[in-house]
């Protein structure tokens, strides 16, 4: 079965410092339990803020390092998952269910890409 990487894109500045609340955590926990029991979830994690990250770039034959936060970026990768699904349609269904758990005022995108196995 193919594997898929889902990158969760968020506006880092719109995430409340206190989190999204216990109801959200319960819904997310239930979805993670379901996807794990289904044998689909291989790995998942949220990422620390860009203020704690560093970008490594290669340009003009030189390596550069830029410490976060990356203010020029409105949307950042806030987390990821690696799943094993029967096809892209199933991977997209899991991603849809993940984004729909979030509150209506929240803006989130899930980019789903198949991992090259060859």
Secondary structure as UniProt FT lines:
FT   STRAND          3..10
FT   HELIX           12..14
FT   TURN            17..18
FT   HELIX           22..37
FT   TURN            38..39
FT   STRAND          41..46
FT   HELIX           50..52
FT   STRAND          54..59
FT   TURN            60..61
FT   STRAND          62..67
FT   TURN            71..72
FT   STRAND          76..84
FT   HELIX           88..100
FT   TURN            104..105
FT   STRAND          108..114
//
